[in-house]
């Protein structure tokens, strides 16, 4: 009789419709474009996804989120003055992308015109799958923000609790930042300028503010310190910056350690751990 883990592994194998060779030849943009409702149709979990499609909409409603009692707050260090950075010029296509973003957010009720004494510039970063990621340089505001001490569970404790799990699911929350309201008194702090001369304040939480969670992957790379030693040496204060063949080799070596098997797995604390001396 098959165990539940064996059945799940077979289901997962049956849902794989492309070989590794096929995946390796696809560009990141092609894989991104393939993420639609038809792409997982061969998966045994497809019917479950379709049944709950209402919680996985293709588009987020163009409106301000409901006030559910959770707001993003910005607490400044006492004595902080105005946080202002001058806007710089950008190419025309980036200016248009920025103006289009704010027009769509204005219509959605997520930004409003501002007269705040604070101001952060706006610029663009190219997305891997094409298009522009709009970024605000909140450097001065973040430097003046008191770090948040939020009592959340430790990531390593959560990961260790998943040691006996056989199915791992991940959801990428679309426009997750824009689904959190700003505290009314802090909207003025989020003020940003644009190359076209507009001045906006965010009613929802914009990207780039301090107190966002960081992701750490180094724990899951075997011999992480040794493999990245040539790169770590470059980060020392007294080190001369010189990218050598050894540096490139270390950089290339660590990438598959984070994306390919085998990597370190979560230990099952209920099983004996042998030691080798």
ZIWO-V939248 format. One record per residue. N is the residue number from 1. RES is the residue in one small letter. PHI is phi in degrees with one decimal (NA if undefined). BURIAL is 1 if it has 24 or more other ideal C-beta (glycine too) atoms within 12 Angstrom, else 0. D_FIRST is the distance of its C-alpha to the first C-alpha in Angstrom with 2 decimals. Layout:
# ZIWO-V939248
n=<N/N>
res=<RES/RES>
phi=<PHI/PHI>
burial=<BURIAL/BURIAL>
d_first=<D_FIRST/D_FIRST>
This chain:
# ZIWO-V939248
n=<1/2/3/4/5/6/7/8/9/10/11/12/13/14/15/16/17/18/19/20/21/22/23/24/25/26/27/28/29/30/31/32/33/34/35/36/37/38/39/40/41/42/43/44/45/46/47/48/49/50/51/52/53/54/55/56/57/58/59/60/61/62/63/64/65/66/67/68/69/70/71/72/73/74/75/76/77/78/79/80/81/82/83/84/85/86/87/88/89/90/91/92/93/94/95/96/97/98/99/100/101/102/103/104/105/106/107/108/109/110/111/112/113/114/115/116/117/118/119/120/121/122/123/124/125/126/127/128/129/130/131/132/133/134/135/136/137/138/139/140/141/142/143/144/145/146/147/148/149/150/151/152/153/154/155/156/157/158/159/160/161/162/163/164/165/166/167/168/169/170/171/172/173/174/175/176/177/178/179/180/181/182/183/184/185/186/187/188/189/190/191/192/193/194/195/196/197/198/199/200/201/202/203/204/205/206/207/208/209/210/211/212/213/214/215/216/217/218/219/220/221/222/223/224/225/226/227/228/229/230/231/232/233/234/235/236/237/238/239/240/241/242/243/244/245/246/247/248/249/250/251/252/253/254/255/256/257/258/259/260/261/262/263/264/265/266/267/268/269/270/271/272/273/274/275/276/277>
res=<x/x/x/x/x/x/x/x/x/x/x/x/x/x/x/x/x/x/x/x/x/x/x/x/x/x/x/x/x/x/x/x/x/x/x/x/x/x/x/x/x/x/x/x/x/x/x/x/x/x/x/x/x/x/x/x/x/x/x/x/x/x/x/x/x/x/x/x/x/x/x/x/x/x/x/x/x/x/x/x/x/x/x/x/x/x/x/x/x/x/x/x/x/x/x/x/x/x/x/x/x/x/x/x/x/x/x/x/x/x/x/x/x/x/x/x/x/x/x/x/x/x/x/x/x/x/x/x/x/x/x/x/x/x/x/x/x/x/x/x/x/x/x/x/x/x/x/x/x/x/x/x/x/x/x/x/x/x/x/x/x/x/x/x/x/x/x/x/x/x/x/x/x/x/x/x/x/x/x/x/x/x/x/x/x/x/x/x/x/x/x/x/x/x/x/x/x/x/x/x/x/x/x/x/x/x/x/x/x/x/x/x/x/x/x/x/x/x/x/x/x/x/x/x/x/x/x/x/x/x/x/x/x/x/x/x/x/x/x/x/x/x/x/x/x/x/x/x/x/x/x/x/x/x/x/x/x/x/x/x/x/x/x/x/x/x/x/x/x/x/x/x/x/x/x/x/x>
phi=<NA/-75.2/-78.9/-61.7/-62.9/-65.3/-64.0/-67.0/-64.9/-67.8/-62.1/-64.3/-64.5/-68.1/-82.9/-82.9/-104.7/-124.9/-78.0/-63.4/-62.9/-65.6/-64.3/-67.2/-84.4/-81.2/-79.6/-61.0/-66.1/-64.3/-67.5/-65.2/-65.1/-81.5/-86.7/-138.3/-67.9/-84.2/-62.4/-93.2/-61.8/-83.1/-75.0/-66.5/-95.8/-61.3/-62.6/-66.5/-61.5/-66.2/-63.3/-109.9/-63.0/-64.8/-93.4/-127.0/-70.9/-70.1/-131.1/-80.2/-53.9/-79.2/-157.0/-69.4/-69.9/-72.3/-80.6/-105.2/86.8/-115.8/-131.7/-82.2/-116.9/-120.0/-104.8/-91.8/-61.8/-53.7/90.3/-66.9/-97.1/-69.1/-101.1/-129.8/-132.3/-68.3/-73.4/-107.5/-75.5/-136.5/-59.9/-60.1/-66.1/-72.7/-60.5/-64.0/-61.8/-67.3/-63.2/-64.3/-61.4/-69.1/-66.5/-67.9/-71.9/-65.4/-64.5/-83.3/75.2/-102.7/-136.8/-147.0/-62.7/-126.3/-125.0/-68.0/-75.0/-90.5/-162.5/-123.3/-75.8/-120.9/-147.1/-123.6/-127.0/-68.9/-81.3/-59.3/-92.0/102.2/88.7/-119.4/-97.9/-85.8/-127.7/-111.6/-87.8/-86.6/-57.4/-67.1/-63.6/-65.7/-64.6/-95.1/-91.8/-71.4/-60.4/-81.7/-108.3/-93.6/-75.5/-111.5/-60.5/-68.2/-63.1/-67.2/-68.0/-63.1/-64.4/-64.3/-70.6/-96.5/-58.5/-95.3/-73.7/-114.6/-127.2/-117.8/-118.1/-136.5/-119.9/-97.7/-73.9/-72.5/51.6/-59.8/-61.5/-76.8/-98.9/-119.1/-74.4/-84.5/-64.0/-53.3/-70.7/-103.4/-60.5/-61.7/-70.8/-86.4/-57.6/-132.7/-104.8/-126.6/-61.3/-83.9/98.2/-81.5/-135.3/-123.5/-117.8/-86.5/-87.7/-116.0/-72.5/-81.7/-77.9/108.9/-78.2/-66.9/78.2/-86.4/-76.2/-103.4/-109.5/-122.5/-108.1/-62.8/-65.4/-102.0/-110.3/-64.4/55.6/-57.6/-61.9/-67.5/-67.8/-101.2/-56.1/-59.5/-81.6/-62.9/-62.5/-70.4/-87.0/-70.8/-60.1/-88.5/-77.7/-83.9/-75.1/-148.1/-82.6/-101.8/-62.2/-66.3/-63.9/-63.6/-63.1/-65.7/-62.8/-68.9/-73.8/-81.2/-60.8/-66.3/-65.6/-97.2/-124.0/-127.2/-77.5/-92.4/-123.1/-62.4/-102.2/-72.3/-76.1/-89.7/-70.8/-86.8/-103.6/-66.0/-112.5/-72.9/-117.6/-115.2/-110.6>
burial=<0/0/0/0/0/0/0/0/0/0/0/0/0/0/0/0/0/0/0/0/0/0/0/0/0/0/0/0/0/0/0/0/0/0/0/0/0/0/0/0/0/0/0/0/0/0/0/0/0/0/0/0/0/0/0/0/0/0/0/0/0/0/0/1/1/0/0/0/0/0/0/1/1/1/0/1/0/0/0/0/0/0/1/1/0/0/1/0/0/1/0/0/0/1/1/0/1/1/1/0/1/1/0/0/1/1/0/1/0/1/1/1/0/1/0/1/0/1/1/1/1/1/1/1/0/0/0/0/0/0/0/1/0/1/1/1/1/1/0/1/1/1/0/1/1/0/0/0/0/0/0/0/0/0/0/0/0/0/0/0/0/0/0/0/0/0/0/0/0/0/0/0/0/0/1/0/1/1/1/1/1/1/0/0/0/1/1/1/1/1/1/1/1/1/1/0/0/1/1/1/1/1/1/1/1/1/1/1/1/1/0/0/0/0/0/0/0/0/0/1/1/0/0/0/0/0/1/1/0/1/1/0/0/0/0/0/0/0/0/0/0/0/0/0/0/0/0/0/0/1/0/0/0/1/0/0/1/0/0/0/0/0/0/0/0/0/0/0/0/0/0/0/0/0/0/0/0>
d_first=<0.00/3.80/6.55/9.59/11.62/9.84/10.10/13.61/14.55/13.83/15.84/18.51/18.74/19.10/21.87/23.87/26.59/29.04/29.04/30.44/33.61/34.13/33.72/36.07/38.78/38.78/41.33/40.65/42.61/40.57/37.30/39.03/40.36/36.92/35.63/36.05/34.16/33.54/32.15/28.60/28.38/25.56/23.40/20.58/22.41/25.70/25.80/25.46/28.29/30.44/29.98/31.43/33.97/36.77/35.88/35.71/39.08/40.48/43.74/44.74/47.50/50.89/52.03/52.37/49.38/49.61/50.88/47.96/49.82/48.57/51.23/51.73/54.64/56.90/58.83/61.58/63.13/66.41/69.38/67.49/69.75/68.94/66.12/67.56/66.75/68.68/66.91/67.26/67.64/64.72/64.49/64.98/61.42/60.08/62.71/61.60/57.92/58.95/61.20/58.54/56.04/58.51/59.65/56.11/55.57/58.96/58.08/54.84/56.87/55.31/58.55/62.23/65.47/66.50/69.73/68.12/69.99/66.73/65.55/62.84/62.89/60.29/59.06/56.30/53.53/52.05/48.40/46.11/45.24/48.90/51.23/52.59/51.24/54.03/54.68/57.17/58.80/58.60/59.53/62.48/60.77/57.72/60.03/61.69/58.51/57.41/53.82/51.44/49.68/46.73/44.43/41.07/37.92/37.87/35.79/34.50/33.34/31.48/29.84/28.83/27.21/24.86/23.49/19.94/19.87/17.71/19.89/23.67/26.10/29.82/32.59/36.06/38.53/41.18/44.72/43.40/46.78/48.62/46.60/48.23/51.83/54.52/56.55/59.80/62.03/60.16/60.31/63.61/61.97/59.60/62.57/62.31/64.81/64.29/66.30/67.78/69.35/67.12/66.19/63.01/61.41/57.68/56.70/53.05/51.71/52.56/50.76/52.37/53.18/52.64/49.88/47.00/43.84/43.42/40.31/39.79/37.57/39.13/36.68/33.90/35.95/35.78/39.37/40.69/44.15/44.64/43.60/45.83/48.74/51.01/50.56/50.90/54.21/55.58/55.08/57.38/60.72/62.86/60.82/62.34/60.19/59.57/56.49/56.02/53.74/51.84/51.42/50.04/47.66/46.31/45.98/44.08/41.81/40.57/39.61/36.52/35.53/35.13/33.51/31.36/28.53/28.54/30.11/29.81/26.77/26.77/26.55/24.20/26.89/24.63/23.80/26.50/28.71/30.16/33.78/35.50/39.22>
